[in-house]
């Protein structure tokens, strides 16, 4: 599902206009980007935890040329799903699998 599919889903499941759903989705995405960009962590109880990890520079082979290259410092985004999210996804998968 892409962003527009998510907006449609939120709109239909919550009986709100698509424009309102779009604004809500965009506000959440913008907030997550800004918070993680400042090096902070987002903990949503039972849903999960968003954080970043500073990756140090390292040497690697360029797969297309075989030459050595340096991968610069970057922030890696990490998401760890919470227990309720994991359980809900597994239950939904079981229901989907049984409906087939």
N, C-alpha and C positions, 0 to 999 in steps of 0.2 A: 504494500500500500504506500502511496506517495502522500505528500502534504495535502493535495487537493482531495484525495480519498479520505484522509483523516478529518478534514474540514467537513466533508459531506456526512461522514459517520457521526461526528459530534453534533452536527446540526439536526440530523434525523433522530438520533437517540435521545436528545435533550429538548426537542421541540423549540429550537431557536433558529433565527435567521442565519443563513450562510455567512453573511457579512459579520455578524457577531461572533460566530464560531471562528472565522478567519482571524479576526482581531485577537481573540483569546489565544489561538495557536501561535500567532506571530509574537504576542507578548511573552508567552512562555519561552519560545525559542530564543528571542532576544535576551531575556533575563538569564537563561542558562549560559549563553555565549559570554555575556558580560561577567557573570559571577565566576565561571571557570577561567575566563581570561585574566581575571585578577588573582588567580591562584587559590580561590576559595573552594570549598566543598559544599555540595547540596545533598542533604540527607532527607529523604522522604520516607518516613516510617512506613514499613510494610511494602513499599514500592521498590526502593533501591537507593543507591548512593552514587552520585556523579562526582568524580574527582579528576585531578590531573597528576601526571608523574613527569618530572623533568628528565628527559633522556639526554645523556651525555654524548658528545661527538664520538663517532666510531668510524673505523675503516671498513670498507666493504668492496666487493667486486661489482663492477658495472656489468650486468648480465648481457648487454648487447655488445660491449666491446671487450670485456674481460679485464679491463684496466682497473687498477685500484682507485677508489674515490673516497672522500670523506663525507659522511652524513653529518650535517651540522646539528647543533643543539636544537631540540624542539620539545614541546609539551604534548604528551600522549594523553588522550582522553580515556578515562576508565569508567565503566559502569558495572556495578555489582548489584544484581537483582536481589530484592528483599524476599523473605520467605513467603509472604502472601502472594506476591506476583508470580513466583515460581510455581506455587501450588495451584493458583488459578489457571495459569497457562497449561499445566499438565492436565487439569480437569477439563479444560476447554478442548484440548487435543484429544482426550479420550472420547468426549462427546462427538467431536467431528469424525473421528475414526469409526465410531459405532454407527453413525448416520450413513456412511458410505455403503 
